Structures are given as structure tokens and as C-alpha cells.
């Protein structure tokens, strides 16, 4: 009997997922594999965007792939690239050197909490009314995006060190309070 690794119930169909390259496959039921969780797992099925047929062979092949420029705003990509350049070549390090090198996380790996803490610091700066980081002179939102891109890349390559505490009840509590808020608005 095979059980879902999330809800521990025998629900079919079960999908094979790999959380990190160094860990074995897990079986997850489709009910537990939400769109958010799918972003954190390498699903062993190829996702293809279907496009209308076209007489141009190159366009036909290109239409079967994910279209980056039709969904990603260029201004966000440019601002995030500025942050990535700053981190690779200009950021002041604790050892007195500058920059961490491009794609450095692919060599040594990164831990989740370091990046979550960096993201949270940038969020707090934004909430407190600061739009631009004083060290890089780049947007805090772009720093958040850069941290997310690095984390996603590291996770995809199996270079993410999962140093999170054991799973807590935050998601359950958020669901509970969303339901309460919705009910209060209906009264």
C-alpha cells in the first residue's frame, strides 16, 4: 500500500516528486500537490504549453515552450539583473573582498534560512517606507526577486540546504483565520 507523503492517506493517483536531488523520490497525491507546492518540487512530467498550429516551423517549435517574454516584465528583469550584478561583483564581504562571484551558490550551496532572512529584511525596509537599498542603490523589491531566483535555482540543482525548523502550523492557522475573516465579512 502506497501512501501520500503529505496527508498519509491512500489517494490515487500518486505522483512521483523529488524534493531535493540528494533525497529519494516521494509519492504525493494530486490533492496535496497544489500549485504552490509544484513550484518547490521537480515533477517527473514534462509541462508543455500548447500553441495554435503555425506554418513557420521555428515558431511552431518555439510555441511548444514556455514563453518568458510574454509573462515576465522586462523592467523587473532589468532591476533584478542589477542586483545580481551587484552581488556578484560589488557587494562588500565580511573578509574585505568585493562580490561573491556569479552563480556562486551553484558551487557551495545555500541554506534556506539565510535567504528567507534576507528577503524578510528587504520586506521590512519596504514596509517601513524605504524603496531603495542604501548599499546597492537597487530596489528592495529587486533584492527580493534576486534572492528568490537564487533560491529557486539552488533548489532545482539540489544545492539548497534545508535548515528550516520542523514543519509547524502556520499554513493551517492562515487557512483558519482566512475562513474566520470571510465569515465575519458575511455577517
Residue pairs with C-beta under 8 A, 6 or more apart in sequence:
1 10
2 10
2 14
2 27
3 9
3 10
3 27
4 10
4 11
4 14
4 27
4 28
4 29
4 31
4 32
5 26
5 27
5 28
6 28
6 29
6 32
7 29
7 31
7 32
9 29
11 29
11 30
11 31
12 29
13 29
13 30
14 27
14 28
14 29
15 27
15 28
15 29
15 30
15 33
15 43
15 44
15 45
16 25
16 26
16 27
16 44
17 25
17 26
17 27
17 28
17 33
17 41
17 42
17 43
17 44
18 25
18 26
18 41
18 42
18 44
19 26
19 40
19 41
20 155
20 158
20 160
20 162
21 157
21 158
22 158
28 37
28 41
33 41
33 43
39 152
40 155
42 156
47 66
48 64
48 65
49 63
49 64
49 65
49 66
49 67
50 64
51 60
51 63
51 64
52 63
53 60
54 60
54 63
76 141
76 142
76 145
79 138
79 139
79 141
79 142
79 145
80 142
80 145
80 146
80 149
82 136
82 138
82 142
83 136
83 138
83 139
83 142
83 143
83 145
83 146
84 102
84 146
84 149
86 136
86 138
87 99
87 100
87 146
88 99
88 100
88 101
88 102
88 104
89 98
89 99
89 102
90 98
90 99
90 136
91 98
91 99
91 100
91 135
91 136
92 98
92 135
93 99
93 100
105 150
105 153
105 154
105 159
106 153
106 154
106 157
106 159
108 159
109 154
109 159
109 160
109 161
110 150
110 151
110 154
110 159
110 160
110 161
111 160
111 161
111 162
111 163
112 151
112 160
112 161
112 162
112 163
112 164
113 163
113 164
115 147
115 150
115 151
118 143
118 147
119 144
119 147
119 148
122 133
122 140
122 141
122 143
122 144
122 147
123 140
123 144
125 133
125 140
126 140
126 141
130 140
131 139
131 140
131 141
132 138
132 139
132 140
133 139
133 140
133 143
136 143
151 160
153 159
154 160
